[in-house]
Amino acid sequence: MGIIAIYTVLYSDSSSEEFSFTAFDSADFLPAACQGIIAIESRKDDQISHIINQISDRNTFYAFETERRVPELLGADCTMRVGAYAEITGEKIRLTASKDCKKILSAEAEISDRFRLAEELVSRL
């Protein structure tokens, strides 16, 4: 999502100043859970839910569920410095998490074990 904002500023006719941007790597800068994920919600049997299912990305949804599980397990709210980032490669999901931005842990599991992965990682934080 952040990259879209950068392109908007760079290619906007109203922008007359020059800007310099640097992309952060999640290994160096752990984001809050679900940052940059766009979500659409609807009622289960609503007409729009069929359209949403057609454009939904399964891996993004799995990453969302896994990242979201970290603050849930910690009982965290938006005032806490909790970070979580999930990446999917093939059938594996890698989760990086922190509850204080000091101790950062990563682990990997099968996508089907994503909730267990979050629970194990949080228990070690």
RODO-2510 file (C-alpha; in nm, 4 decimals, decimal comma):
residues 125
     n   res          X          Y          Z
     1     m     0,0000     0,0000     0,0000
     2     g     0,2835     0,2377     0,0833
     3     i     0,4301     0,2098    -0,2652
     4     i     0,0988     0,3273    -0,4141
     5     a     0,1171     0,6417    -0,2008
     6     i     0,4706     0,7035    -0,3252
     7     y     0,3668     0,6706    -0,6893
     8     t     0,0730     0,9037    -0,6270
     9     v     0,3068     1,1720    -0,4916
    10     l     0,5668     1,1183    -0,7640
    11     y     0,3230     1,1326    -1,0526
    12     s     0,0793     1,3910    -0,9170
    13     d     0,0442     1,7111    -1,1208
    14     s     0,0074     1,9076    -0,7981
    15     s     0,3499     1,7974    -0,6707
    16     s     0,6165     2,0531    -0,7568
    17     e     0,8795     1,9453    -0,5023
    18     e     1,1258     1,6609    -0,5375
    19     f     1,1023     1,3802    -0,2880
    20     s     1,3352     1,0977    -0,1962
    21     f     1,1887     0,7633    -0,0882
    22     t     1,3436     0,4521     0,0628
    23     a     1,1619     0,1214     0,0842
    24     f     1,2068    -0,0587     0,4172
    25     d     1,2828    -0,4287     0,4276
    26     s     1,0715    -0,6185     0,6823
    27     a     1,3949    -0,7645     0,8230
    28     d     1,5018    -0,4118     0,9208
    29     f     1,1652    -0,2549     1,0000
    30     l     0,8936    -0,4863     1,1305
    31     p     0,5492    -0,3430     1,0499
    32     a     0,2370    -0,3674     1,2597
    33     a     0,0180    -0,6666     1,1733
    34     c    -0,1720    -0,6427     0,8432
    35     q    -0,0120    -0,3166     0,7285
    36     g    -0,0684    -0,2701     0,3574
    37     i    -0,3319    -0,5411     0,3254
    38     i    -0,6542    -0,4180     0,1696
    39     a    -0,9607    -0,5989     0,3027
    40     i    -1,3226    -0,5935     0,1931
    41     e    -1,5964    -0,7286     0,4156
    42     s    -1,9532    -0,8265     0,3334
    43     r    -2,2346    -1,0390     0,4686
    44     k    -2,1882    -1,4083     0,3984
    45     d    -2,4708    -1,4521     0,1463
    46     d    -2,4690    -1,0999     0,0018
    47     q    -2,4513    -1,0643    -0,3792
    48     i    -2,1254    -0,8742    -0,3482
    49     s    -1,9591    -1,1634    -0,1628
    50     h    -1,9447    -1,3620    -0,4893
    51     i    -1,7554    -1,0782    -0,6585
    52     i    -1,5233    -1,0406    -0,3612
    53     n    -1,4426    -1,4128    -0,3740
    54     q    -1,3404    -1,3779    -0,7395
    55     i    -1,0851    -1,1040    -0,6693
    56     s    -0,9653    -1,2307    -0,3305
    57     d    -0,6049    -1,3504    -0,3120
    58     r    -0,5818    -1,6648    -0,1002
    59     n    -0,2169    -1,6122     0,0046
    60     t    -0,2854    -1,2539     0,1117
    61     f    -0,5773    -1,3816     0,3188
    62     y    -0,3553    -1,6458     0,4837
    63     a    -0,0919    -1,3807     0,5607
    64     f    -0,3655    -1,1558     0,7034
    65     e    -0,5026    -1,4316     0,9287
    66     t    -0,1557    -1,5252     1,0523
    67     e    -0,0397    -1,1689     1,1210
    68     r    -0,3688    -1,0787     1,2895
    69     r    -0,3337    -1,3763     1,5229
    70     v    -0,0207    -1,2289     1,6868
    71     p    -0,1822    -0,9232     1,8530
    72     e    -0,4897    -1,1340     1,9367
    73     l    -0,2763    -1,3867     2,1261
    74     l    -0,0889    -1,1081     2,3047
    75     g    -0,4101    -0,9280     2,3996
    76     a    -0,2604    -0,6228     2,2303
    77     d    -0,4324    -0,3036     2,1261
    78     c    -0,3218    -0,0263     1,8923
    79     t    -0,1152     0,1450     2,1633
    80     m     0,1291    -0,1465     2,1917
    81     r     0,4408    -0,1848     1,9784
    82     v     0,3520    -0,5242     1,8348
    83     g     0,4889    -0,6170     1,4940
    84     a     0,4015    -0,9080     1,2676
    85     y     0,4848    -0,9902     0,9077
    86     a     0,4000    -1,3076     0,7160
    87     e     0,5432    -1,4159     0,3811
    88     i     0,4296    -1,7107     0,1748
    89     t     0,6601    -1,9069    -0,0522
    90     g     0,5105    -2,2126    -0,2140
    91     e     0,3273    -2,4095     0,0560
    92     k     0,5213    -2,2516     0,3446
    93     i     0,4474    -1,9422     0,5517
    94     r     0,7183    -1,7518     0,7379
    95     l     0,6080    -1,5374     1,0311
    96     t     0,8212    -1,2701     1,1957
    97     a     0,6837    -1,1173     1,5153
    98     s     0,7692    -0,8973     1,8121
    99     k     0,5778    -0,7759     2,1154
   100     d     0,8146    -0,4915     2,2015
   101     c     1,0256    -0,4217     1,8888
   102     k     1,3299    -0,5465     2,0807
   103     k     1,3042    -0,9246     2,0655
   104     i     1,2112    -1,0287     1,7116
   105     l     1,1564    -1,3945     1,6253
   106     s     1,0869    -1,5751     1,2985
   107     a     0,9696    -1,9255     1,2197
   108     e     0,8263    -2,1154     0,9249
   109     a     0,5563    -2,3797     0,8845
   110     e     0,3159    -2,5281     0,6356
   111     i     0,0355    -2,2840     0,5499
   112     s    -0,2156    -2,5249     0,7042
   113     d    -0,0284    -2,4882     1,0383
   114     r    -0,0279    -2,1051     1,0338
   115     f    -0,2257    -2,0616     1,3569
   116     r    -0,0059    -2,3082     1,5446
   117     l     0,2959    -2,1198     1,4061
   118     a     0,1626    -1,7908     1,5470
   119     e     0,0883    -1,9523     1,8838
   120     e     0,4357    -2,1062     1,9103
   121     l     0,6114    -1,7860     1,8104
   122     v     0,4091    -1,5730     2,0536
   123     s     0,4788    -1,8188     2,3366
   124     r     0,8546    -1,7611     2,2817
   125     l     0,8361    -1,3802     2,2746
***
